[in-house]
Amino acid sequence: MRKKRIIGIGLILLFASLVFAENTFAERDKEIGVVEYKKFEWKSTNYTYNAYTLPLFNAIKDLGYSPEWVSMDIFLPENKTERDRYKRIVISAAGLWFTPEMYEGMTDYVKSGGLLITNSSLLLVDANRNYKLDKEDNYMKDGFETVGVFGHASVSMTKIKVEVACPLTEGIPEGEWLELEGKVEGRVTANKSATVLITAERWSDTWEKTDYKGWKPDKGNQPFLTFKHSGKGACIYIVPALSSNSVKDKYISVILKNVLSKKTLEWLTTE
């Protein structure tokens, strides 16, 4: 009888310790981390940081948040505990190459209840893990499943249309084509498994050049804002490159505000 009681008490203590560990692990006490993306070396490291990462960080601050810089290494396995303290992690358009382990970390972050907000299509792979662009680096032919959208090359976008009314599209008229305040650049995107909330109309000056022999994007529409659930969290993909100019667009500024809102966080994540 005594032995059974000891075993019973032991199981109760084990269960309690597991619950405590899970609750401690899941505690998210940091609002927003922005990936600095200065560690990866290529010819445009400094340019893309100043053109995209820094303006996005400042735009988030202008919305009343206190974002923190995080390294791209936040997605490595050994940094899971620190990573899971953040409710949202933001990757700017400058964040192009990540190691396979980092991509696995992004997926784990989302499935664990985090909100990954990316302005990059997350397509390119630092295959040899040396934080430098070289011939061994490659790309995911079907795109990154956690994003659910394949984005490559670049194209301009001139008009948008809200397809789904939800916290991410609040404040933008639904179901009608809306002119952006200027052409914005972004990837040529094709949806694979995400939910498309806003569609954009493509535009390329190559279409007007009769003697142009290079690659041209197809005419038509494409995803502009998407999300995809995985586990307890989600990944949001903002397709137009967020720069010091584009974040001032009346519709894009609303999108950024909605993406970071508490309402969106609660809508897309569960703990």
LINZICOR-V498694 format. One record per residue. N is the residue number from 0. PHI is phi in degrees with one decimal (NA if undefined). PSI is psi in radians with two decimals (* if undefined). OMEGA is omega in whole degrees, -180 to 180 (none if undefined). Layout:
N,PHI,PSI,OMEGA / N,PHI,PSI,OMEGA
This chain:
0,NA,-0.76,-180 / 1,-63.1,-0.69,-180 / 2,-63.3,-0.74,179 / 3,-63.0,-0.69,-179 / 4,-65.2,-0.71,179 / 5,-63.8,-0.77,178 / 6,-62.1,-0.73,179 / 7,-61.3,-0.79,179 / 8,-63.5,-0.68,180 / 9,-62.3,-0.73,179 / 10,-65.2,-0.70,178 / 11,-62.3,-0.78,180 / 12,-64.8,-0.69,178 / 13,-63.3,-0.80,178 / 14,-60.5,-0.76,-180 / 15,-62.9,-0.71,-180 / 16,-66.9,-0.65,178 / 17,-66.2,-0.74,178 / 18,-62.9,-0.76,179 / 19,-61.9,-0.76,-180 / 20,-63.9,-0.72,-180 / 21,-64.5,-0.78,-179 / 22,-65.9,-0.67,179 / 23,-65.6,-0.75,-178 / 24,-63.6,-0.64,-174 / 25,-84.4,-0.09,-177 / 26,-65.9,2.12,179 / 27,-113.4,1.78,-176 / 28,-107.7,0.10,178 / 29,-118.0,2.36,-174 / 30,-76.7,-0.98,-171 / 31,-142.9,2.22,170 / 32,-112.3,2.36,178 / 33,-113.4,2.18,-178 / 34,-69.6,2.09,-175 / 35,-68.2,-0.64,177 / 36,51.0,0.96,174 / 37,-111.7,-0.18,-174 / 38,-76.5,-0.58,-180 / 39,-76.9,2.25,-174 / 40,-102.2,2.14,168 / 41,-154.7,3.07,-170 / 42,-62.3,-0.41,-176 / 43,-109.0,0.32,-178 / 44,-54.7,-0.91,-177 / 45,-69.7,-0.69,-180 / 46,-62.1,-0.86,-177 / 47,-68.3,-0.55,176 / 48,-61.5,-0.82,-178 / 49,-74.7,-0.50,-177 / 50,-83.3,-0.55,-173 / 51,-124.9,-0.89,-173 / 52,-67.5,-0.89,-178 / 53,-64.4,-0.79,177 / 54,-60.7,-0.63,179 / 55,-67.9,-0.76,177 / 56,-57.7,-0.79,-179 / 57,-68.8,-0.62,178 / 58,-64.4,-0.65,177 / 59,-65.8,-0.72,176 / 60,-62.5,-0.70,-179 / 61,-63.5,-0.38,178 / 62,-84.7,0.05,175 / 63,98.1,0.10,179 / 64,-92.6,2.93,176 / 65,-122.4,1.31,-177 / 66,-66.5,2.71,177 / 67,-118.9,2.51,175 / 68,-74.9,2.40,172 / 69,-130.8,2.64,177 / 70,-78.6,2.75,174 / 71,-61.0,-0.37,178 / 72,-69.1,-0.13,178 / 73,-57.6,-0.42,-177 / 74,-89.3,-0.03,178 / 75,-74.2,2.68,-176 / 76,-56.0,-0.67,-177 / 77,-69.8,-0.20,-179 / 78,-107.2,0.30,-178 / 79,-59.3,-0.77,-178 / 80,-59.8,-0.79,178 / 81,-68.4,-0.71,180 / 82,-58.5,-0.75,-175 / 83,-78.7,0.08,171 / 84,-81.3,-0.31,-176 / 85,-91.8,2.32,176 / 86,-73.7,-0.62,180 / 87,-135.8,2.43,170 / 88,-125.1,2.28,-174 / 89,-112.6,2.32,175 / 90,-116.6,2.16,-179 / 91,-78.9,3.08,178 / 92,-65.1,-0.27,179 / 93,-76.0,-0.34,-176 / 94,-78.7,1.62,-172 / 95,-104.9,-0.91,-175 / 96,-105.6,2.28,174 / 97,-136.5,2.70,179 / 98,-75.4,2.83,177 / 99,-55.0,-0.69,180 / 100,-65.4,-0.60,178 / 101,-67.9,-0.70,177 / 102,-63.3,-0.68,176 / 103,-62.5,-0.66,178 / 104,-65.9,-0.63,177 / 105,-63.1,-0.79,179 / 106,-62.9,-0.75,178 / 107,-62.5,-0.71,179 / 108,-59.2,-0.81,-180 / 109,-65.4,-0.86,-178 / 110,-63.0,-0.45,180 / 111,-82.5,-0.06,177 / 112,113.7,0.15,178 / 113,-86.9,2.79,176 / 114,-109.5,1.86,178 / 115,-89.8,2.13,-179 / 116,-114.6,1.97,-176 / 117,-119.5,2.44,173 / 118,-108.1,0.14,178 / 119,-116.9,2.55,180 / 120,-73.8,-0.17,177 / 121,53.0,1.13,-174 / 122,-114.4,-0.54,-169 / 123,-94.1,2.52,-172 / 124,-120.5,2.19,171 / 125,-81.0,1.43,-168 / 126,-64.6,-0.63,-179 / 127,-96.5,0.09,170 / 128,59.6,0.64,-178 / 129,-108.0,0.12,177 / 130,60.2,0.53,178 / 131,-140.4,2.54,177 / 132,-78.7,2.11,177 / 133,-149.2,-3.13,-172 / 134,-67.3,-0.30,180 / 135,-80.7,-0.27,-180 / 136,-70.9,2.60,-177 / 137,-142.0,-2.79,-179 / 138,-145.5,2.84,179 / 139,-87.3,1.99,-171 / 140,-62.1,-0.50,179 / 141,-105.3,0.18,-178 / 142,82.3,3.10,-179 / 143,-90.3,2.05,-173 / 144,-58.5,-0.58,-179 / 145,-65.7,-0.51,175 / 146,-80.7,-0.77,178 / 147,81.4,0.19,180 / 148,-134.7,2.35,176 / 149,-94.5,2.11,-179 / 150,-128.1,2.23,-179 / 151,-146.3,3.00,179 / 152,48.7,-2.70,178 / 153,-149.8,2.72,-179 / 154,-156.4,2.80,174 / 155,-94.8,2.71,176 / 156,-130.8,2.39,-173 / 157,-119.3,-0.46,-178 / 158,-135.5,2.67,176 / 159,-134.2,2.76,176 / 160,-141.8,2.19,177 / 161,-73.9,2.15,-179 / 162,-96.0,-0.49,-175 / 163,-135.4,2.20,175 / 164,-81.6,2.16,-177 / 165,-165.3,3.08,180 / 166,-55.4,-0.51,-179 / 167,-76.4,-0.33,-178 / 168,-115.4,0.18,180 / 169,-56.2,2.38,177 / 170,88.9,-0.01,178 / 171,-118.8,2.23,-179 / 172,-55.0,2.47,-177 / 173,-97.4,2.50,169 / 174,78.3,0.21,178 / 175,-134.1,2.59,180 / 176,-74.0,2.27,-177 / 177,-120.6,2.30,180 / 178,-77.5,2.22,171 / 179,-72.0,2.81,-176 / 180,-75.5,-0.13,176 / 181,-174.8,2.94,177 / 182,-67.7,2.31,176 / 183,-115.2,2.54,-179 / 184,-93.7,2.62,176 / 185,-170.9,-3.11,179 / 186,-75.2,2.69,167 / 187,-75.8,2.03,-172 / 188,-116.6,2.58,174 / 189,-134.8,2.26,-179 / 190,-75.1,2.38,178 / 191,-110.9,-0.89,-176 / 192,-151.0,0.24,-179 / 193,-93.7,3.00,173 / 194,-97.7,2.12,-180 / 195,-88.4,2.08,-179 / 196,-96.1,-0.64,179 / 197,-133.8,2.37,178 / 198,-105.4,2.61,178 / 199,-123.7,2.71,174 / 200,-97.3,2.22,-180 / 201,-76.5,2.65,171 / 202,-148.2,2.40,178 / 203,-141.3,2.35,179 / 204,-70.4,-0.25,179 / 205,-66.9,-0.41,179 / 206,-66.8,-0.43,-177 / 207,-93.5,-0.04,-179 / 208,-101.3,1.78,-175 / 209,-66.8,-0.44,-178 / 210,-97.1,0.13,-178 / 211,-76.7,2.20,-175 / 212,-106.8,-0.09,-177 / 213,-80.8,-3.02,180 / 214,-69.4,2.43,177 / 215,-125.6,2.42,174 / 216,-69.7,2.59,177 / 217,-68.0,2.57,173 / 218,-72.9,2.61,179 / 219,138.8,-2.80,-176 / 220,-112.6,2.86,-179 / 221,-157.4,2.90,177 / 222,-61.3,2.46,178 / 223,-118.1,-0.60,177 / 224,-146.1,2.22,-178 / 225,-137.8,2.90,167 / 226,-146.0,2.76,176 / 227,-144.5,2.21,175 / 228,-77.0,2.48,170 / 229,-148.0,2.08,-179 / 230,61.3,-2.20,-178 / 231,-90.5,-0.12,-175 / 232,-126.6,-2.81,-177 / 233,-157.3,2.81,174 / 234,-119.3,2.20,176 / 235,-103.7,2.30,177 / 236,-115.6,2.00,174 / 237,-96.1,1.93,-171 / 238,-73.5,-0.80,-180 / 239,-64.3,2.33,-180 / 240,-63.1,2.15,-178 / 241,-85.7,1.89,-179 / 242,-122.0,-3.13,180 / 243,-61.8,-0.47,179 / 244,-87.1,-0.85,-173 / 245,-66.5,-0.53,-180 / 246,-68.2,-0.21,179 / 247,-88.9,-0.22,177 / 248,-57.7,2.42,-173 / 249,-62.5,-0.53,180 / 250,-88.4,-0.72,-180 / 251,-65.5,-0.63,178 / 252,-64.4,-0.63,177 / 253,-68.0,-0.71,179 / 254,-60.2,-0.81,180 / 255,-61.5,-0.73,178 / 256,-61.2,-0.77,-180 / 257,-66.2,-0.72,-179 / 258,-58.3,-0.65,-176 / 259,-91.0,-0.08,-173 / 260,-69.0,2.69,176 / 261,-62.8,-0.62,-180 / 262,-60.6,-0.77,178 / 263,-66.8,-0.74,179 / 264,-56.8,-0.83,-179 / 265,-69.3,-0.54,-179 / 266,-70.9,-0.64,-172 / 267,-101.8,-0.24,-177 / 268,-126.1,2.66,175 / 269,-137.5,2.55,178 / 270,-120.5,*,none
